[in-house]
Amino acid sequence: MPRQVNVADVIDHSPISGAQIKLFVLCGLCLLMDGFDVQVMGFVAPALIEAWKIPGPALTPVLTAGNLGILVGALIFTMVADKIGRRPVLIGATLYFSVMMIVTAQATSIEQLVILRFITGLGLGSIIPNATALIGEFSPKHKRVALMMAVSVSFTAGAGFGGFVSLALIPRFGWESVFYFGGFVPLLIAAAMYLWLPESLQFMVVRNRTPDEVRRVVGRIDPRAAMPEVTYVATEAQKGGVPAVHLFREGRLPVTLLLWVVNFMNTLIVYSLSGWMPTIIRNAGYSQQESVLVGAILQVGGTLGTLAFAGIIPRIGFVTVLASSFAVGSVVIAAVGWSVPVLGALLVAVFFAGWCSIGAQPGLNAMSATFYPTYLRSTGIGWALGFARFGGVVGPLVGGELLRRQWGPDQLFLAAAVPPLIALAGILALSRYFVRPASVAAGSPAKAV
């Protein structure tokens, strides 16, 4: 009788291989440029306003359109990935958004930017959910949360990196150069992913891929488990139909809804801060370079916050860390408005605002990834982020309206301190569901190929 090997056990009980490290690096690079391209409008906004001689609030539809495109992309293409695989969707989406970034550099009007940012967002929306799912599915159980967060911090790092790239390129080559950079680099990353990015082992088994396909990938992790007589299994059942429907079945309804609320509130504040921070600071009398620097420091704080949370969450849990982050975040976001007159104090407050809000988002993504089973993982993360993008749509709209009404920085950031408190309430409500095993599908019958 053929020997059965559980592919999850191969990953859990083997040292991290070179193939896994290569996958983490490729996913990290893809997330880096995803973060760069998602946040790029916030960095080029001051230069664009000056070049086109337009008022700041005129860019509100552009910021909103990009987030709306990301929302639609997250809802659609994560379900596609749970049907056809993480690998083809990641590669296709990266190629797609890289081309659209290059096209966006040719825009000559607000109307064109609105259309192009929406279309670009369709590709960007599928990157985080699928990269996070793939990283988790190639990570040993005891290191899964830390690795998902440590690699996905690349998204936040990419946003911060975008600020420094903008500082270097815009004065010399204009705002268009930032879009060219954000388009050509992902083309190289997509080519590397085509050559070296494997498909998820659990996904291949659950989706009845041929044993030879599974064996090739298993052999890169543990050659001893890649013998011809082996039958590969996964301890999760496959469910047919529309993946999104299963988000509300088998006891998942309350967790799904609470994850959506918390993601919405955090994204509301993240995209309000990221989208409008440079413009608000520019309006407060700082130079264009100083305003872009403040926006970059926000992302630096988020990057370091994520790395810190990646080390803490596996020890004390999602709820304690994220609840503390939202509570402190509300205070420091309010403090940003009070510190505007003094650049040094402003940079400190912005740094910790990024630490608590942007830094919390990869933790929320990992929280979703640990809750949903393989056949639903990309959809679970993607729909939580998709619902969150409503916050990315609403935030810039509200921010633009408040700017139009000439609210001062102290008023703007005091209003921005409210969503983290609602997110805090949502995390506390989730606490009862995260004291048990993460996957409600645990114990499902083994699936063999």
C-alpha positions as semicolon CSV with decimal commas, in nm:
position;residue;x (nm);y (nm);z (nm)
1;M;0,000;0,000;0,000
2;P;0,141;0,345;-0,092
3;R;0,274;0,544;0,199
4;Q;0,067;0,856;0,277
5;V;0,239;1,187;0,346
6;N;0,054;1,490;0,477
7;V;0,199;1,792;0,292
8;A;0,135;2,018;0,593
9;D;0,347;1,783;0,807
10;V;0,630;1,802;0,554
11;I;0,639;2,181;0,596
12;D;0,588;2,173;0,974
13;H;0,861;1,917;1,046
14;S;1,129;2,013;0,794
15;P;1,391;2,288;0,825
16;I;1,307;2,592;0,616
17;S;1,455;2,516;0,275
18;G;1,614;2,734;0,012
19;A;1,300;2,696;-0,199
20;Q;1,087;2,838;0,084
21;I;1,327;3,126;0,140
22;K;1,316;3,203;-0,232
23;L;0,935;3,205;-0,217
24;F;0,936;3,440;0,083
25;V;1,176;3,675;-0,098
26;L;0,967;3,677;-0,417
27;C;0,645;3,740;-0,226
28;G;0,819;4,011;-0,025
29;L;0,942;4,189;-0,338
30;C;0,596;4,167;-0,494
31;L;0,441;4,313;-0,177
32;L;0,710;4,585;-0,168
33;M;0,606;4,716;-0,508
34;D;0,238;4,662;-0,430
35;G;0,278;4,893;-0,128
36;F;0,474;5,141;-0,339
37;D;0,204;5,154;-0,607
38;V;-0,095;5,159;-0,372
39;Q;0,037;5,463;-0,183
40;V;0,202;5,645;-0,473
41;M;-0,071;5,909;-0,515
42;G;-0,018;6,040;-0,164
43;F;0,347;6,110;-0,243
44;V;0,303;6,265;-0,586
45;A;-0,003;6,469;-0,484
46;P;0,184;6,786;-0,375
47;A;0,390;6,790;-0,697
48;L;0,086;6,713;-0,909
49;I;-0,113;6,993;-0,746
50;E;0,163;7,242;-0,826
51;A;0,223;7,111;-1,179
52;W;-0,144;7,112;-1,280
53;K;-0,238;7,422;-1,076
54;I;-0,532;7,249;-0,907
55;P;-0,667;7,267;-0,550
56;G;-0,583;6,975;-0,320
57;P;-0,942;6,846;-0,282
58;A;-0,956;6,801;-0,663
59;L;-0,754;6,481;-0,614
60;T;-1,021;6,325;-0,393
61;P;-1,180;6,130;-0,684
62;V;-0,837;5,995;-0,779
63;L;-0,767;5,862;-0,430
64;T;-1,118;5,720;-0,409
65;A;-1,104;5,555;-0,752
66;G;-0,780;5,373;-0,670
67;N;-0,923;5,227;-0,350
68;L;-1,248;5,136;-0,525
69;G;-1,049;4,943;-0,786
70;I;-0,854;4,764;-0,513
71;L;-1,184;4,677;-0,343
72;V;-1,328;4,521;-0,660
73;G;-1,003;4,339;-0,735
74;A;-0,985;4,195;-0,384
75;L;-1,342;4,066;-0,398
76;I;-1,314;3,905;-0,742
77;F;-0,960;3,779;-0,785
78;T;-0,920;3,624;-0,440
79;M;-1,211;3,393;-0,523
80;V;-1,042;3,319;-0,856
81;A;-0,721;3,230;-0,667
82;D;-0,909;2,987;-0,442
83;K;-1,027;2,817;-0,762
84;I;-0,719;2,819;-0,991
85;G;-0,429;2,883;-0,752
86;R;-0,222;3,155;-0,585
87;R;0,064;3,142;-0,836
88;P;-0,117;3,235;-1,162
89;V;-0,315;3,514;-0,996
90;L;-0,006;3,667;-0,831
91;I;0,195;3,661;-1,153
92;G;-0,091;3,788;-1,370
93;A;-0,186;4,065;-1,128
94;T;0,175;4,183;-1,099
95;L;0,215;4,203;-1,476
96;Y;-0,117;4,383;-1,503
97;F;-0,057;4,656;-1,245
98;S;0,299;4,716;-1,366
99;V;0,174;4,793;-1,717
100;M;-0,103;5,015;-1,583
101;M;0,144;5,215;-1,372
102;I;0,347;5,292;-1,686
103;V;0,029;5,399;-1,867
104;T;-0,070;5,621;-1,572
105;A;0,248;5,826;-1,618
106;Q;0,095;5,947;-1,946
107;A;-0,216;6,097;-1,781
108;T;-0,286;6,462;-1,855
109;S;-0,609;6,525;-1,661
110;I;-0,789;6,440;-1,338
111;E;-1,046;6,243;-1,537
112;Q;-0,778;6,021;-1,690
113;L;-0,615;5,966;-1,351
114;V;-0,948;5,860;-1,200
115;I;-1,001;5,594;-1,468
116;L;-0,641;5,471;-1,467
117;R;-0,617;5,445;-1,087
118;F;-0,940;5,243;-1,075
119;I;-0,817;5,006;-1,345
120;T;-0,477;4,971;-1,179
121;G;-0,644;4,897;-0,846
122;L;-0,809;4,587;-0,991
123;G;-0,468;4,422;-1,008
124;L;-0,333;4,564;-0,683
125;G;-0,629;4,431;-0,483
126;S;-0,532;4,066;-0,524
127;I;-0,166;4,087;-0,417
128;I;-0,182;4,099;-0,034
129;P;-0,442;3,821;0,011
130;N;-0,269;3,574;-0,220
131;A;0,086;3,652;-0,110
132;T;-0,018;3,625;0,257
133;A;-0,195;3,294;0,193
134;L;0,102;3,153;0,002
135;I;0,352;3,260;0,269
136;G;0,137;3,101;0,539
137;E;0,097;2,777;0,345
138;F;0,475;2,739;0,307
139;S;0,554;2,831;0,669
140;P;0,602;2,581;0,955
141;K;0,314;2,598;1,201
142;H;0,527;2,724;1,489
143;K;0,663;3,013;1,278
144;R;0,359;3,082;1,059
145;V;0,228;3,405;1,212
146;A;0,575;3,555;1,254
147;L;0,672;3,472;0,895
148;M;0,346;3,599;0,746
149;M;0,388;3,930;0,925
150;A;0,764;3,959;0,872
151;V;0,733;3,906;0,496
152;S;0,413;4,107;0,453
153;V;0,580;4,405;0,620
154;S;0,727;4,452;0,273
155;F;0,398;4,614;0,172
156;T;0,439;4,884;0,436
157;A;0,810;4,914;0,361
158;G;0,721;4,966;-0,005
159;A;0,494;5,254;0,088
160;G;0,773;5,415;0,291
161;F;1,024;5,340;0,018
162;G;0,788;5,523;-0,220
163;G;0,828;5,840;-0,018
164;F;1,206;5,836;-0,044
165;V;1,196;5,744;-0,415
166;S;0,958;6,036;-0,470
167;L;1,195;6,269;-0,285
168;A;1,478;6,160;-0,515
169;L;1,293;6,149;-0,848
170;I;1,033;6,427;-0,848
171;P;1,269;6,728;-0,821
172;R;1,480;6,593;-1,111
173;F;1,231;6,419;-1,342
174;G;0,881;6,521;-1,235
175;W;0,592;6,330;-1,083
176;E;0,565;6,098;-1,387
177;S;0,900;5,936;-1,307
178;V;0,758;5,785;-0,987
179;F;0,494;5,598;-1,189
180;Y;0,754;5,476;-1,438
181;F;0,963;5,340;-1,152
182;G;0,655;5,175;-1,002
183;G;0,580;5,009;-1,335
184;F;0,913;4,881;-1,465
185;V;1,038;4,720;-1,141
186;P;0,734;4,489;-1,101
187;L;0,789;4,361;-1,456
188;L;1,121;4,215;-1,341
189;I;0,961;4,070;-1,027
190;A;0,683;3,905;-1,232
191;A;0,945;3,741;-1,456
192;A;1,127;3,606;-1,149
193;M;0,800;3,472;-1,004
194;Y;0,721;3,296;-1,331
195;L;1,054;3,114;-1,309
196;W;1,072;3,031;-0,939
197;L;0,739;3,077;-0,757
198;P;0,572;2,741;-0,671
199;E;0,204;2,676;-0,615
200;S;0,076;2,606;-0,263
201;L;0,116;2,238;-0,171
202;Q;-0,205;2,231;0,032
203;F;-0,391;2,395;-0,254
204;M;-0,261;2,143;-0,508
205;V;-0,365;1,847;-0,294
206;V;-0,706;1,990;-0,208
207;R;-0,763;2,074;-0,577
208;N;-0,656;1,727;-0,700
209;R;-0,347;1,835;-0,892
210;T;-0,139;1,544;-1,026
211;P;0,093;1,369;-0,777
212;D;0,393;1,453;-0,995
213;E;0,319;1,828;-0,960
214;V;0,301;1,794;-0,583
215;R;0,609;1,569;-0,571
216;R;0,826;1,825;-0,754
217;V;0,750;2,093;-0,496
218;V;0,775;1,856;-0,198
219;G;1,118;1,748;-0,320
220;R;1,249;2,101;-0,288
221;I;1,152;2,103;0,081
222;D;1,226;1,743;0,186
223;P;1,362;1,502;-0,080
224;R;1,284;1,206;0,150
225;A;0,910;1,277;0,112
226;A;0,928;1,286;-0,269
227;M;0,949;0,912;-0,338
228;P;0,742;0,775;-0,631
229;E;0,535;0,540;-0,411
230;V;0,409;0,825;-0,187
231;T;0,046;0,941;-0,186
232;Y;0,004;1,301;-0,072
233;V;-0,282;1,409;0,152
234;A;-0,411;1,726;0,319
235;T;-0,621;1,736;0,636
236;E;-0,879;1,971;0,490
237;A;-1,188;1,888;0,287
238;Q;-1,262;2,064;-0,040
239;K;-1,589;2,260;-0,069
240;G;-1,746;2,345;-0,402
241;G;-1,953;2,642;-0,509
242;V;-1,883;3,012;-0,468
243;P;-1,602;3,052;-0,209
244;A;-1,748;3,367;-0,054
245;V;-2,060;3,178;0,055
246;H;-1,848;2,959;0,284
247;L;-1,730;3,265;0,479
248;F;-2,066;3,254;0,657
249;R;-2,098;2,879;0,713
250;E;-1,977;2,634;0,980
251;G;-1,975;2,895;1,256
252;R;-1,772;3,153;1,065
253;L;-2,039;3,424;1,041
254;P;-1,958;3,628;1,357
255;V;-1,581;3,616;1,304
256;T;-1,615;3,710;0,938
257;L;-1,833;4,013;1,016
258;L;-1,614;4,129;1,305
259;L;-1,299;4,096;1,093
260;W;-1,467;4,309;0,827
261;V;-1,556;4,581;1,076
262;V;-1,208;4,595;1,229
263;N;-1,042;4,595;0,887
264;F;-1,276;4,869;0,768
265;M;-1,197;5,096;1,062
266;N;-0,824;5,045;1,043
267;T;-0,815;5,097;0,667
268;L;-1,030;5,407;0,703
269;I;-0,760;5,568;0,911
270;V;-0,462;5,417;0,722
271;Y;-0,577;5,553;0,387
272;S;-0,688;5,883;0,530
273;L;-0,342;5,933;0,681
274;S;-0,151;5,795;0,381
275;G;-0,355;5,976;0,119
276;W;-0,384;6,318;0,277
277;M;-0,088;6,347;0,516
278;P;0,156;6,514;0,270
279;T;-0,111;6,755;0,147
280;I;-0,223;6,852;0,500
281;I;0,136;6,914;0,604
282;R;0,203;7,112;0,286
283;N;-0,103;7,328;0,359
284;A;0,031;7,388;0,710
285;G;0,326;7,578;0,563
286;Y;0,594;7,314;0,522
287;S;0,790;7,268;0,199
288;Q;0,705;7,002;-0,057
289;Q;1,010;6,797;0,050
290;E;0,915;6,820;0,419
291;S;0,558;6,716;0,347
292;V;0,674;6,409;0,152
293;L;0,921;6,327;0,433
294;V;0,637;6,330;0,688
295;G;0,440;6,089;0,467
296;A;0,742;5,860;0,441
297;I;0,796;5,862;0,819
298;L;0,436;5,744;0,861
299;Q;0,522;5,436;0,654
300;V;0,855;5,383;0,834
301;G;0,665;5,372;1,163
302;G;0,426;5,119;1,013
303;T;0,714;4,903;0,891
304;L;0,889;4,892;1,228
305;G;0,557;4,845;1,407
306;T;0,479;4,539;1,196
307;L;0,819;4,386;1,268
308;A;0,768;4,443;1,640
309;F;0,418;4,292;1,631
310;A;0,548;3,991;1,434
311;G;0,768;3,904;1,731
312;I;0,508;3,974;1,998
313;I;0,186;3,825;1,855
314;P;0,308;3,461;1,853
315;R;0,387;3,498;2,224
316;I;0,081;3,678;2,362
317;G;-0,179;3,654;2,087
318;F;-0,357;3,868;1,831
319;V;-0,618;4,020;2,060
320;T;-0,387;4,163;2,326
321;V;-0,141;4,313;2,077
322;L;-0,398;4,458;1,836
323;A;-0,624;4,593;2,111
324;S;-0,327;4,773;2,269
325;S;-0,222;4,908;1,930
326;F;-0,564;5,056;1,855
327;A;-0,595;5,211;2,202
328;V;-0,254;5,379;2,183
329;G;-0,308;5,463;1,817
330;S;-0,615;5,671;1,891
331;V;-0,413;5,888;2,130
332;V;-0,110;5,940;1,905
333;I;-0,323;6,015;1,597
334;A;-0,494;6,293;1,789
335;A;-0,150;6,412;1,898
336;V;-0,040;6,454;1,535
337;G;-0,271;6,751;1,496
338;W;-0,141;6,921;1,810
339;S;0,225;6,870;1,707
340;V;0,204;7,023;1,357
341;P;0,372;7,355;1,450
342;V;0,697;7,178;1,556
343;L;0,854;6,955;1,290
344;G;1,044;6,733;1,535
345;A;0,736;6,664;1,747
346;L;0,532;6,613;1,431
347;L;0,771;6,346;1,300
348;V;0,761;6,159;1,632
349;A;0,381;6,165;1,649
350;V;0,347;6,058;1,285
351;F;0,598;5,776;1,336
352;F;0,393;5,626;1,620
353;A;0,066;5,686;1,437
354;G;0,206;5,470;1,156
355;W;0,338;5,214;1,408
356;C;-0,008;5,164;1,559
357;S;-0,233;5,186;1,252
358;I;-0,033;5,073;0,948
359;G;0,167;4,832;1,164
360;A;-0,153;4,663;1,280
361;Q;-0,279;4,576;0,931
362;P;-0,046;4,279;0,860
363;G;-0,151;4,145;1,200
364;L;-0,513;4,162;1,092
365;N;-0,424;3,987;0,764
366;A;-0,245;3,709;0,955
367;M;-0,542;3,684;1,191
368;S;-0,768;3,616;0,893
369;A;-0,520;3,370;0,740
370;T;-0,501;3,160;1,056
371;F;-0,879;3,142;1,086
372;Y;-0,980;3,026;0,736
373;P;-0,897;2,683;0,583
374;T;-0,694;2,640;0,263
375;Y;-0,984;2,629;0,019
376;L;-1,112;2,957;0,163
377;R;-0,795;3,135;0,274
378;S;-0,741;3,380;-0,013
379;T;-1,112;3,460;-0,020
380;G;-1,123;3,510;0,358
381;I;-0,827;3,749;0,361
382;G;-0,934;3,917;0,037
383;W;-1,294;3,981;0,137
384;A;-1,186;4,120;0,474
385;L;-0,948;4,353;0,289
386;G;-1,211;4,417;0,022
387;F;-1,463;4,530;0,280
388;A;-1,182;4,730;0,437
389;R;-1,135;4,913;0,108
390;F;-1,470;5,077;0,168
391;G;-1,274;5,253;0,440
392;G;-1,016;5,339;0,177
393;V;-1,294;5,489;-0,034
394;V;-1,473;5,669;0,249
395;G;-1,154;5,802;0,415
396;P;-1,028;6,012;0,124
397;L;-1,383;6,137;0,056
398;V;-1,429;6,251;0,414
399;G;-1,077;6,394;0,427
400;G;-1,131;6,586;0,104
401;E;-1,459;6,729;0,228
402;L;-1,305;6,837;0,560
403;L;-1,016;7,000;0,373
404;R;-1,267;7,179;0,151
405;R;-1,434;7,310;0,466
406;Q;-1,091;7,430;0,579
407;W;-1,066;7,223;0,893
408;G;-0,734;7,273;1,072
409;P;-0,488;6,990;1,145
410;D;-0,596;6,965;1,508
411;Q;-0,959;6,909;1,406
412;L;-0,871;6,668;1,124
413;F;-0,658;6,441;1,339
414;L;-0,896;6,450;1,632
415;A;-1,166;6,316;1,398
416;A;-0,919;6,056;1,271
417;A;-0,869;5,929;1,627
418;V;-1,225;5,788;1,643
419;P;-1,200;5,485;1,404
420;P;-0,925;5,315;1,609
421;L;-1,157;5,315;1,911
422;I;-1,425;5,134;1,710
423;A;-1,160;4,887;1,587
424;L;-1,063;4,832;1,951
425;A;-1,421;4,736;2,035
426;G;-1,426;4,493;1,742
427;I;-1,101;4,324;1,849
428;L;-1,231;4,281;2,204
429;A;-1,545;4,118;2,062
430;L;-1,323;3,878;1,863
431;S;-1,139;3,765;2,175
432;R;-1,385;3,482;2,245
433;Y;-1,317;3,326;1,905
434;F;-0,937;3,326;1,917
435;V;-0,891;3,121;2,231
436;R;-0,958;2,805;2,030
437;P;-0,774;2,650;1,730
438;A;-0,755;2,899;1,445
439;S;-0,912;2,687;1,172
440;V;-1,272;2,586;1,217
441;A;-1,199;2,317;0,962
442;A;-0,956;2,136;1,190
443;G;-1,021;1,765;1,198
444;S;-1,167;1,747;0,848
445;P;-1,105;1,420;0,667
446;A;-0,779;1,389;0,475
447;K;-0,779;1,468;0,104
448;A;-0,541;1,255;-0,107
449;V;-0,379;1,285;-0,450
